[in-house]
Amino acid sequence: MSDSPHLQHINIKLFINDSAEIDLEKTIPLFHSWIQDQSLDDLLIDVADYRHVPSGPGVILVGHNAHYSFDNAEGELGILYNRKTVSESDPVEQLCQAADVVRTVCRMIAEDDAFKGRFGIATDRIQVLVNDRLLGTNDQEGFDRLLPDLSAALVRMFGEQDYEFERALDPRKRLSVMVRIPQGFTL
């Protein structure tokens, strides 16, 4: 088990192929239906509509443990899992759990009638963000602390591959790593 407390508030983003095909208006009733059915292993509470914010959070499904969103940060639409609550799991397990949840959410969206045939996920990359600027500093030291756990989680989830890591260098932003997955992954 690692001693990486900086992973308590992790985010995982999977990117949508051909995002021009996605009508974010249709995400609102979808998320509301998930609240009514309590479709995820989380207490789903509300939907927040931020479509008016350019390159912003899009549409968010608010849960007790996490937020799930059609996120348009940096102008690239994707499905973002944002864990809010503390987990007792080790960091590798936390990363795997977050990736499993966001992949489940993507499968659920792809199966919905409003998105069938229009929703696909880029399976050659994921973005991992540490949503705690104090414990997950966006500098070389923060990246060096994250890398062993992130590498172990990737191997556990996707097998041995020559992963490529690109850290966002702007120190004003959260620690963010784009992971290139040469052999891809399946939802």
Backbone torsions as a table, in degrees:
resi	resn	phi	psi	omega
1	MET	NA	138.0	-178.9
2	SER	-86.7	163.9	175.4
3	ASP	-110.9	52.3	-175.8
4	SER	-102.9	82.9	-179.5
5	PRO	-66.8	-15.8	-178.0
6	HIS	-67.6	-7.2	-179.0
7	LEU	-93.9	7.3	-177.0
8	GLN	-62.1	-33.4	-176.6
9	HIS	-120.9	71.7	-176.2
10	ILE	-93.0	152.0	174.7
11	ASN	-124.9	142.5	173.2
12	ILE	-128.3	130.7	178.8
13	LYS	-121.7	130.0	171.3
14	LEU	-108.4	137.5	-172.9
15	PHE	-94.2	142.8	-177.9
16	ILE	-89.5	130.0	172.0
17	ASN	-73.0	143.5	174.3
18	ASP	48.2	58.0	-176.1
19	SER	-64.3	-15.2	176.6
20	ALA	-63.0	-21.3	178.9
21	GLU	-78.4	-8.9	-174.7
22	ILE	-95.6	122.3	174.7
23	ASP	-97.8	104.9	-176.4
24	LEU	-63.2	-21.1	175.0
25	GLU	-57.8	-35.8	-178.2
26	LYS	-74.9	-14.1	179.2
27	THR	-73.8	-26.6	-176.4
28	ILE	-65.5	-52.7	177.2
29	PRO	-65.8	-29.6	176.7
30	LEU	-62.3	-50.5	-179.7
31	PHE	-63.7	-37.8	177.2
32	HIS	-63.1	-37.0	178.1
33	SER	-67.0	-33.7	177.2
34	TRP	-66.6	-35.9	176.7
35	ILE	-65.2	-47.0	-178.9
36	GLN	-59.4	-40.7	-177.4
37	ASP	-90.7	-6.5	-173.0
38	GLN	46.8	60.1	-170.6
39	SER	-73.8	-15.9	-179.4
40	LEU	-114.5	164.7	178.1
41	ASP	-82.2	63.8	-178.7
42	ASP	-164.5	154.6	174.3
43	LEU	-80.6	105.8	-178.0
44	LEU	-85.8	132.2	-166.8
45	ILE	-116.4	-48.5	-170.4
46	ASP	-159.0	170.4	175.0
47	VAL	-122.3	133.1	177.6
48	ALA	-117.2	130.2	-176.3
49	ASP	-105.2	108.9	178.1
50	TYR	-117.3	28.8	-178.4
51	ARG	-61.3	-25.5	-178.5
52	HIS	-71.6	-13.1	-178.6
53	VAL	-89.3	115.5	179.6
54	PRO	-61.5	135.6	-179.6
55	SER	48.6	43.4	-176.0
56	GLY	-113.6	-158.9	-173.2
57	PRO	-74.8	-6.4	175.5
58	GLY	69.7	-121.4	179.5
59	VAL	-120.4	127.8	-173.9
60	ILE	-115.9	131.6	168.8
61	LEU	-95.6	115.2	-176.3
62	VAL	-89.2	123.4	175.1
63	GLY	-118.8	169.4	178.2
64	HIS	-67.1	-45.7	-177.0
65	ASN	-90.1	-24.8	-173.6
66	ALA	-156.5	162.3	168.2
67	HIS	-105.5	146.5	178.4
68	TYR	-127.6	127.1	-174.8
69	SER	-146.4	156.5	163.7
70	PHE	-86.5	93.6	-170.8
71	ASP	-95.9	134.1	-179.0
72	ASN	-117.6	25.6	179.5
73	ALA	-59.3	144.0	-179.6
74	GLU	62.2	15.7	177.5
75	GLY	74.6	15.8	-180.0
76	GLU	-124.9	113.6	-175.3
77	LEU	-72.5	135.5	177.7
78	GLY	-159.7	175.2	176.2
79	ILE	-99.7	122.2	-175.3
80	LEU	-113.9	129.5	171.8
81	TYR	-104.8	124.8	-177.4
82	ASN	-124.2	97.8	179.6
83	ARG	-72.4	128.2	-177.8
84	LYS	-105.4	-32.7	-174.0
85	THR	-93.5	158.3	-179.6
86	VAL	-74.5	140.0	177.9
87	SER	-113.8	144.8	177.9
88	GLU	-86.0	-7.7	-178.3
89	SER	-70.7	158.7	174.6
90	ASP	-71.7	160.9	-174.3
91	PRO	-57.5	-37.7	179.0
92	VAL	-63.3	-45.0	178.4
93	GLU	-64.4	-37.9	178.0
94	GLN	-62.2	-43.7	178.0
95	LEU	-63.4	-44.0	179.0
96	CYS	-63.4	-42.9	179.8
97	GLN	-62.7	-44.4	179.4
98	ALA	-61.7	-44.0	178.8
99	ALA	-64.9	-39.1	177.4
100	ASP	-62.4	-43.2	-179.0
101	VAL	-64.9	-46.7	-177.9
102	VAL	-66.2	-33.5	176.0
103	ARG	-68.2	-38.3	176.3
104	THR	-62.6	-45.1	178.5
105	VAL	-59.0	-43.3	179.1
106	CYS	-62.4	-41.8	177.7
107	ARG	-63.3	-40.8	179.5
108	MET	-63.8	-41.4	178.0
109	ILE	-64.9	-45.1	-178.3
110	ALA	-61.3	-29.4	-179.4
111	GLU	-84.2	-13.2	-179.3
112	ASP	-72.4	139.6	-177.0
113	ASP	-56.5	-34.3	-178.2
114	ALA	-68.9	-19.0	-174.7
115	PHE	-119.5	-6.4	-179.2
116	LYS	-55.4	132.1	178.7
117	GLY	77.9	-7.7	-179.1
118	ARG	-117.2	-3.7	-172.6
119	PHE	-121.9	117.3	175.9
120	GLY	-140.0	149.4	-177.5
121	ILE	-109.9	137.2	173.1
122	ALA	-69.0	120.1	-174.8
123	THR	-102.4	18.5	180.0
124	ASP	-110.8	3.6	179.7
125	ARG	-162.0	153.9	171.1
126	ILE	-139.4	156.9	175.0
127	GLN	-114.2	133.3	177.3
128	VAL	-116.7	126.4	178.9
129	LEU	-123.3	143.6	174.0
130	VAL	-104.3	114.4	-172.6
131	ASN	-92.8	49.6	177.5
132	ASP	-153.4	99.3	-174.1
133	ARG	-68.9	-21.5	179.6
134	LEU	-77.0	-46.8	-176.6
135	LEU	-90.9	-25.5	179.8
136	GLY	-116.6	73.6	-176.3
137	THR	-68.6	141.9	179.4
138	ASN	-88.9	73.3	176.3
139	ASP	-147.6	180.0	-177.4
140	GLN	-61.5	-37.6	179.7
141	GLU	-63.7	-44.6	177.8
142	GLY	-62.9	-42.1	177.9
143	PHE	-63.9	-42.5	179.8
144	ASP	-63.9	-33.0	176.6
145	ARG	-71.7	-35.6	-178.0
146	LEU	-75.6	-37.7	-169.3
147	LEU	-55.3	-45.1	-179.6
148	PRO	-61.7	-42.8	179.1
149	ASP	-69.3	-41.9	179.2
150	LEU	-62.9	-44.4	179.0
151	SER	-61.8	-44.4	179.0
152	ALA	-63.8	-39.8	178.9
153	ALA	-66.0	-41.7	179.4
154	LEU	-61.8	-43.9	178.6
155	VAL	-62.7	-42.5	179.3
156	ARG	-62.8	-39.5	-176.0
157	MET	-82.7	-42.6	-168.5
158	PHE	-122.1	0.2	179.2
159	GLY	85.0	176.7	179.6
160	GLU	-70.3	121.8	176.0
161	GLN	-145.8	167.2	175.6
162	ASP	-89.4	74.9	-178.5
163	TYR	-64.4	144.2	175.1
164	GLU	-114.3	137.7	-177.0
165	PHE	-120.4	131.5	176.7
166	GLU	-129.5	113.7	-179.9
167	ARG	-88.6	136.6	172.0
168	ALA	-66.3	126.8	-170.0
169	LEU	-91.0	-12.3	-178.7
170	ASP	-69.9	111.1	-175.7
171	PRO	-66.0	-13.0	177.9
172	ARG	-78.9	-14.5	-178.8
173	LYS	-98.1	166.0	177.1
174	ARG	-65.8	156.9	173.9
175	LEU	-61.0	118.8	-175.9
176	SER	-137.2	130.8	179.9
177	VAL	-127.3	123.5	172.4
178	MET	-89.6	125.0	-179.3
179	VAL	-108.6	121.1	174.2
180	ARG	-90.4	131.6	-176.2
181	ILE	-117.3	94.9	-170.8
182	PRO	-54.7	-42.6	-178.4
183	GLN	-91.0	1.1	177.1
184	GLY	71.9	-176.8	178.7
185	PHE	-145.0	166.0	176.5
186	THR	-109.8	150.2	176.1
187	LEU	-74.2	NA	NA
